[in-house]
């Protein structure tokens, strides 16, 4: 109801009183005692616009007749009255683009209702927007209904649009499903196969969606696309000894394509990889679809640190291909003209409108791989491999992936914290408290999540993920943890700020109960719990944000089934242990489980038995400061370990294993074998780890190992006159 009240207030503020009445009716039908709604009703009565009954549902039957009295009162009311479900979908999409999540949820829902729930994209998007701001309804009842809706839509559309080949292995899709793959990651849907099918449908239709004309027709693909590759041609290039990379006559040309070669999370984590590729074996190309960060942001927001420039200094060729962002055909031709052997995708299904949508379907490289950004199956038959590890993606769950898996040792996730000078290492002793606060000062107990008047907490739990990754089950776990650990505090990130009020509302409702005799709500300890929960503003500088982990947090409570990924690495490098649920099947739900295994905390921090186990571990740590301090000390030692580095934080070791995975799949290709699951086994030399001299020889700005290296001259002519490099 709060979302409808908000839109009603905004409408009244613009003197759009008929529209305000529509939203206010809907709000009061959902929550007749809502104090803000009742106050607005009184104001509208005084202005001569009394409510006459009928909420948003009543709009579904309105035919938009010009003689409608309300239409004459306010032309702006036509924004909804008489608008078709498709019209409302476009209006809601604009709200979403402007990050107006409450409004977009409401208008998508109107579109869904007005279509009699037939416009499934509107119905699915309404759920997504509600979850962005934690609008879960009374005590999570709306969320439960929404999850049933999502399963119902997915099940129905699989039956309608997915076709399976006679052998039961191949498949095709008549159209994409209504839910975007990235949306599905956060939904606690037990049937993990539904998430695979959503990705399948998106992948199968990606290329076609890029060829739709303004007239609604689909332009045909040029006759030479998708590209065909013959492994025999590459045998000539690499020589007859296909099994031994040391005998190959050519370097392996690998390309990374993404729109996020700027101050995005994927580059924060992974830009250091490029320092450590063996230049005698690999020729590294970057295909960047995104614009660089503004000089002012680099100077002030990043304090002079430019990850994009660092990448340029450590690769063979940096291709700025922004002009192909909306032309996947010319982009495919451009990449194929550079004779790339293995192409890696770093956008996944994120950054819609900026990423290379439809590119991989055109097969610009003989081997194509997904890595890091989207943690789930691509669903694409044209993606050959996905990097993972055997804890994150257990072998028994291979059926959830369309592509074959490259299993890395020591965690599949790239993270560069331990080799970036700007990321401050953790310390066993907390620094002195500073007033006002500055990054790298104080302890969780003294900073009290920046609530100076609060009592000093016994322990501070945190979760720095966006609200989208939360769900009622997880937050109820946090309530039990707070209740059973006296003096404990919970700090969250207000991401986005509009969700804070909904969060506090849910806490209050979940802490209460309903009297079974008369159905009335009985208040519990919601007010007291809310006094112990605090929200931190977004911190744009990634290094300052990372320091807030050590400064503010004793224990991180992970999200499920969509773990913290970048935020988790920040936490671990800050010496903050993470309690995580380990009972899920989704790749995105097992990232921290794998991290804790490599770091040596499997038994202490991984909740393999689910919700209650998760709560019990967090409570035990809260009541046992000696055990918590022992875990924290061991975790900090992994971050500080040198000569050799700890395998979890060892970027050169990671790149060696990553490179070996590339060599293994290319070897299979040269042998004419179809893709299959491969496991990277560390050599004895690699297991010795990295010593300081290796880091010194490979500085962020590029080192001597990059001198006298130049790209291969085996580039092919570009097949489009508009495909020259920018």
Buried (B, 14 or more C-beta within 10 A) or exposed (E): BBBBBBBBBBBBEEEBBBBBBBBBBBBBBBBEEBEBBBEBBEBBEEEEBEBEEBBBEEBEEBEEEEEBEBBEBBEBBBBBBBBEBEBBBEBBBEBBEEEBBBBBBBBBBBBBBBBEBEBBBBBBBBBBBBBBBBBBBBBBEBBBEBBEBBBEBBEEBBEEBBEEEEEEEEBEBEEBBBBBBBBBBBBBBEEBEBBBBBBBBBBBBBBBEBBEEEEEEEEEBEEEBBBEBEBEEBBEBBEEEBEEBEEBEBBBBBBBBBBBBBBBBBBBBBBBBBBBBEBEBBBBBBBBBBBBBEEEBBEEBBEEBBBBBBBBBBBBBBBBBBBBBBBBBBBBBBBBBBBBBBBBBBBBBBBEEBBBBBBBBBBBBBBBBBBBBBBBBBBBBBBBBBBBBBBBBEEEBEEBBBBBBBBBBBBBBBBBBBBBEBBBEBBEEBBEEBEEBEBBBBBBBBBBBBBEEEEEBBBBBBBBBBBBBBBBBBBBBBBBBBBBBEEBBBBBBBBBEBBBBBBBBBBBBBBBEEEEEEEEEEEBBBEEBBEBBBBBEEBEBBBBBBBBBBBBBBBBBBBBBBBBBBBBBBBBBBBBBBBBBBBBBBBBBBBBBBBBBBBBBBEBBBBEEBBEBBBBBBBBBBBEEEEBEEBBEBBBEBBBBEEBBBBBBBBBBBBBBBBBBBBBBBBBBBEEEEBEBBBBEBEEEBEEBBEEEBBEEBBBEBBEBBEEEEBBEEBEEBBBEEBEBE
